[in-house]
Amino acid sequence: MAPDAGVDPSASVPKARRLLRGALRWGAALLVFGVLGGGSAYGIAQMERTDVPGLATESDGRWDYPTITLPPLPSGSPGPFDEANPAGTHHADLRALVLPAPEGAVEDKALRGDDGWLAAKDFLSQYPAKAHRDELGQKLVDHGLRHIAARGWTTADGTRTRIYLLRFGTAEVVEQLTTADIAPLGAPSYTVRGGGDADFDEEFAKVKRVPEITRIAYTEAKPYGAEQVRQAYLIAGDVLAVVVQSRKGEALSVPFQQTVVLQSQLLG
C-alpha cells in the first residue's frame, strides 16, 4: 500500500457510511483542508454553504458542485468496505459513482461513451505515446478490466477535468496494478497528454484523506509547457479512479484537491 494511504483499519467506517447514505450537500461537506473529523461530517452536510466556516464565499477557488445522493445498493448487498465484502466490490452502478460536473461547467459528452460505458481505447487515448498505450492496455487486459465509467468537463477559467472509474475483479488486483505498474510513489509510470515530468504532490499529501481510500497524487513539475497537468489515482476497493486536471498556465491546487476528495467520498 502506498505511503499516502494513511488509513486506520480500526476506524468506525460503517457508521460514517450509513450516515452518508442519505442526501448529501457535497458542495458544503468539503474536507479538503483536514480540519473536520468524521463525526462532524453529517452535521455539516445538513448546513447551508454560508453556515459553514470558510465556505461563505468561493473566493478560495472551490467549485460549486450540485447536491447529489449516493446510489442505492441492491437489496442485501454489502458496501465496498464492509467486512462481509472482502473483494471490495462496489455493488452500486459504477456510472452513478462518477462525480458530477460543477455548476457552470461544460460537460465533455464524448467521455460518456456508449450507454455510459467508455471503451478502453478511449481511456488509453489520454496517453500520447503509443508504447505507453500498448503497454498499459495489455496490463488492463491481464488484470481483468471489466468496465470504465467516465465524465469530463471544462470550467469557465479553462480548467479541463477528466475522471475515469475502472472496475476490476477484486481490491487486491486494483492495489497491485496501481502501486506496482501505474502509480508508484515517486512519479507516474505513464505520461498523460499535455503533461511532462510529474512529481509526487507533497502539498496534497497533507490534505485529509478519506477513510479506506488510498490516494496517490502528482503535479507536473516546473518548467512546464503551455499548460500544467495534475493527476491522482485512487484505490477504492475493486475500482481504480483516475482524476486528471489541466489548465493553461497553471492548474490550480484547490479545485483539484476538492475534486479528488469529493470523488473519494463518493467511492468510500
C-alpha positions as CSV (number, residue, x, y, z in Angstrom):
1,M,0.0,0.0,0.0
2,A,1.4,3.4,-0.9
3,P,2.6,5.6,2.0
4,D,-0.1,8.1,1.3
5,A,-2.8,5.7,2.3
6,G,-2.9,6.8,5.9
7,V,-5.9,4.6,6.6
8,D,-6.7,3.3,10.1
9,P,-8.4,0.0,9.5
10,S,-9.9,0.1,13.0
11,A,-11.8,3.3,12.3
12,S,-15.6,3.2,12.6
13,V,-16.2,3.3,8.8
14,P,-19.6,1.5,8.7
15,K,-21.3,4.1,10.9
16,A,-20.0,7.0,8.9
17,R,-21.1,5.3,5.7
18,R,-24.6,4.8,6.9
19,L,-24.8,8.5,7.8
20,L,-23.6,9.4,4.3
21,R,-26.1,7.2,2.5
22,G,-28.8,9.9,2.7
23,A,-28.8,13.1,0.6
24,L,-25.5,14.9,1.0
25,R,-24.6,18.5,0.4
26,W,-21.3,17.7,-1.2
27,G,-20.7,21.4,-2.1
28,A,-20.7,22.1,1.7
29,A,-19.2,18.9,3.1
30,L,-15.7,19.7,1.9
31,L,-13.0,18.1,4.0
32,V,-10.3,19.5,1.8
33,F,-8.3,21.2,4.5
34,G,-8.4,18.4,7.0
35,V,-10.0,20.3,9.9
36,L,-13.1,18.2,10.3
37,G,-13.4,14.8,11.8
38,G,-15.7,12.0,10.5
39,G,-18.1,12.5,13.4
40,S,-19.0,16.1,12.3
41,A,-19.5,15.3,8.6
42,Y,-23.2,14.6,9.0
43,G,-24.0,17.8,10.8
44,I,-22.1,19.8,8.2
45,A,-23.9,18.1,5.4
46,Q,-27.2,19.5,6.7
47,M,-26.0,23.1,6.8
48,E,-26.2,25.7,4.0
49,R,-23.0,26.7,2.4
50,T,-23.0,30.1,4.2
51,D,-23.4,28.4,7.6
52,V,-20.1,26.6,7.3
53,P,-16.9,28.5,8.4
54,G,-14.6,29.0,5.4
55,L,-17.3,28.3,2.9
56,A,-19.3,31.6,2.9
57,T,-17.7,32.6,-0.4
58,E,-15.9,30.9,-3.3
59,S,-13.0,33.3,-3.2
60,D,-10.6,30.4,-2.4
61,G,-11.3,28.9,-5.7
62,R,-13.6,26.0,-4.8
63,W,-16.2,25.0,-7.3
64,D,-19.9,24.8,-6.6
65,Y,-20.9,21.1,-7.0
66,P,-24.5,20.2,-7.1
67,T,-26.3,18.3,-4.4
68,I,-26.1,14.6,-5.1
69,T,-27.2,11.3,-3.5
70,L,-25.3,8.1,-3.2
71,P,-26.7,5.5,-5.5
72,P,-28.7,2.7,-3.7
73,L,-27.2,-0.7,-3.2
74,P,-29.0,-3.7,-4.4
75,S,-31.1,-5.3,-1.6
76,G,-28.9,-7.3,0.7
77,S,-25.6,-6.2,-0.9
78,P,-22.8,-5.0,1.4
79,G,-20.9,-1.8,0.9
80,P,-17.4,-1.9,-0.7
81,F,-15.6,-1.8,2.6
82,D,-17.9,-4.0,4.8
83,E,-16.3,-7.0,6.5
84,A,-18.7,-9.2,4.5
85,N,-17.2,-7.9,1.3
86,P,-13.5,-8.9,1.2
87,A,-13.2,-8.4,-2.5
88,G,-14.1,-4.7,-2.1
89,T,-16.9,-4.9,-4.7
90,H,-18.9,-1.8,-5.4
91,H,-22.4,-3.2,-5.9
92,A,-23.9,0.1,-6.9
93,D,-24.0,1.1,-10.6
94,L,-20.5,2.3,-11.4
95,R,-21.9,5.0,-13.7
96,A,-23.6,6.6,-10.8
97,L,-20.4,6.8,-8.8
98,V,-18.7,9.3,-11.1
99,L,-18.6,12.8,-9.6
100,P,-21.0,15.2,-11.5
101,A,-19.7,18.3,-13.1
102,P,-19.8,21.5,-11.0
103,E,-22.2,24.3,-11.7
104,G,-21.5,26.3,-14.9
105,A,-19.1,23.7,-16.4
106,V,-19.4,22.5,-20.0
107,E,-19.5,18.7,-20.0
108,D,-17.5,16.6,-22.4
109,K,-20.2,14.3,-23.7
110,A,-17.7,12.1,-25.5
111,L,-16.5,10.8,-22.2
112,R,-20.0,9.3,-21.5
113,G,-19.2,6.6,-24.0
114,D,-21.8,4.1,-25.2
115,D,-24.7,3.8,-22.7
116,G,-22.4,5.3,-20.0
117,W,-19.5,2.9,-20.6
118,L,-16.3,4.1,-22.0
119,A,-14.2,1.9,-24.3
120,A,-10.7,1.1,-23.1
121,K,-9.2,2.6,-26.2
122,D,-10.8,6.0,-25.3
123,F,-9.3,5.9,-21.8
124,L,-5.9,5.0,-23.2
125,S,-6.1,7.9,-25.7
126,Q,-5.1,10.3,-22.9
127,Y,-1.6,8.8,-23.0
128,P,0.1,10.2,-26.2
129,A,2.9,7.7,-26.5
130,K,1.9,4.6,-28.5
131,A,4.3,2.4,-26.5
132,H,2.6,3.6,-23.3
133,R,-0.9,2.9,-24.7
134,D,0.1,-0.5,-25.8
135,E,1.8,-1.5,-22.6
136,L,-0.9,-0.1,-20.3
137,G,-3.7,-1.6,-22.5
138,Q,-2.2,-5.0,-22.1
139,K,-1.9,-4.6,-18.4
140,L,-5.6,-3.7,-18.2
141,V,-6.4,-6.9,-20.1
142,D,-4.1,-9.0,-18.0
143,H,-5.6,-7.7,-14.8
144,G,-9.2,-8.4,-15.9
145,L,-10.6,-4.9,-16.6
146,R,-14.4,-5.1,-16.6
147,H,-15.9,-1.6,-17.2
148,I,-14.9,2.0,-17.4
149,A,-17.3,4.8,-16.5
150,A,-16.1,8.4,-17.1
151,R,-17.0,12.0,-17.0
152,G,-15.3,15.2,-18.1
153,W,-15.9,18.9,-18.2
154,T,-14.3,22.4,-18.7
155,T,-14.9,25.3,-16.4
156,A,-15.1,29.0,-17.2
157,D,-11.4,29.5,-16.4
158,G,-10.3,26.9,-18.9
159,T,-9.6,24.1,-16.4
160,R,-10.3,20.7,-18.0
161,T,-11.2,17.8,-15.8
162,R,-11.4,14.1,-16.7
163,I,-12.5,11.4,-14.3
164,Y,-12.3,7.7,-15.1
165,L,-13.5,4.8,-12.9
166,L,-12.0,1.4,-13.9
167,R,-13.6,-1.6,-12.3
168,F,-11.7,-4.9,-11.8
169,G,-12.5,-8.2,-10.1
170,T,-11.1,-7.5,-6.6
171,A,-9.5,-4.9,-4.5
172,E,-6.3,-6.9,-4.4
173,V,-6.0,-6.6,-8.2
174,V,-6.5,-2.9,-8.1
175,E,-3.9,-2.3,-5.5
176,Q,-1.3,-4.4,-7.3
177,L,-1.9,-2.8,-10.7
178,T,-1.9,0.7,-9.3
179,T,1.1,0.7,-6.9
180,A,3.3,-1.6,-8.9
181,D,2.5,-0.7,-12.5
182,I,0.7,2.6,-12.9
183,A,1.3,5.0,-9.9
184,P,4.4,4.2,-7.9
185,L,5.2,6.8,-5.2
186,G,7.9,8.8,-7.0
187,A,6.3,9.5,-10.3
188,P,3.5,8.1,-12.6
189,S,4.6,5.3,-15.0
190,Y,2.8,6.9,-18.0
191,T,2.8,10.5,-19.2
192,V,-0.7,11.9,-19.8
193,R,-1.5,14.1,-22.8
194,G,-0.3,17.6,-22.4
195,G,1.8,16.8,-19.4
196,G,5.5,16.4,-18.8
197,D,7.6,15.1,-15.9
198,A,5.4,14.8,-12.8
199,D,6.4,14.6,-9.1
200,F,4.6,13.3,-6.1
201,D,2.3,16.1,-4.8
202,E,3.7,16.9,-1.4
203,E,1.1,19.6,-0.8
204,F,-1.8,17.3,-1.4
205,A,-0.2,14.7,0.8
206,K,-1.1,17.0,3.8
207,V,-4.8,17.1,2.9
208,K,-7.1,15.0,5.0
209,R,-7.7,11.5,3.5
210,V,-11.0,9.7,3.0
211,P,-11.1,6.5,5.1
212,E,-10.4,3.3,3.2
213,I,-9.3,5.2,0.0
214,T,-5.6,5.2,-1.0
215,R,-4.7,8.3,-2.8
216,I,-1.6,8.9,-4.9
217,A,-1.4,12.4,-6.4
218,Y,1.1,14.0,-8.7
219,T,1.7,17.5,-10.1
220,E,3.6,18.4,-13.2
221,A,7.0,19.8,-12.3
222,K,8.3,23.2,-13.5
223,P,9.2,24.2,-16.0
224,Y,6.0,23.0,-17.8
225,G,4.8,24.0,-21.2
226,A,1.6,25.8,-22.3
227,E,-0.4,24.1,-19.6
228,Q,0.1,22.3,-16.3
229,V,-1.4,18.9,-15.5
230,R,-2.3,17.4,-12.1
231,Q,-3.4,13.8,-11.7
232,A,-4.5,11.5,-9.0
233,Y,-5.0,7.7,-8.7
234,L,-7.5,6.4,-6.1
235,I,-7.5,2.8,-4.9
236,A,-11.1,2.2,-3.8
237,G,-11.9,-1.4,-3.4
238,D,-12.4,-3.0,-6.8
239,V,-12.3,0.4,-8.5
240,L,-9.3,2.4,-9.7
241,A,-10.2,6.1,-10.1
242,V,-8.1,8.3,-12.3
243,V,-8.6,12.1,-12.0
244,V,-6.7,14.4,-14.4
245,Q,-6.9,18.2,-14.4
246,S,-5.1,20.6,-16.8
247,R,-5.2,24.3,-17.3
248,K,-3.3,26.8,-19.5
249,G,-0.5,28.4,-17.4
250,E,-1.2,26.7,-14.1
251,A,-3.6,24.0,-12.9
252,L,-4.8,25.4,-9.5
253,S,-4.4,23.2,-6.5
254,V,-7.7,24.0,-4.7
255,P,-10.2,22.7,-7.3
256,F,-8.0,19.7,-7.9
257,Q,-7.9,18.8,-4.3
258,Q,-11.6,19.4,-3.9
259,T,-12.5,17.2,-6.9
260,V,-10.3,14.4,-5.8
261,V,-11.7,14.4,-2.2
262,L,-15.3,14.5,-3.4
263,Q,-14.7,11.6,-5.8
264,S,-13.0,9.7,-3.0
265,Q,-16.0,10.3,-0.7
266,L,-18.4,9.1,-3.4
267,L,-16.4,5.8,-3.7
268,G,-16.0,5.3,0.1
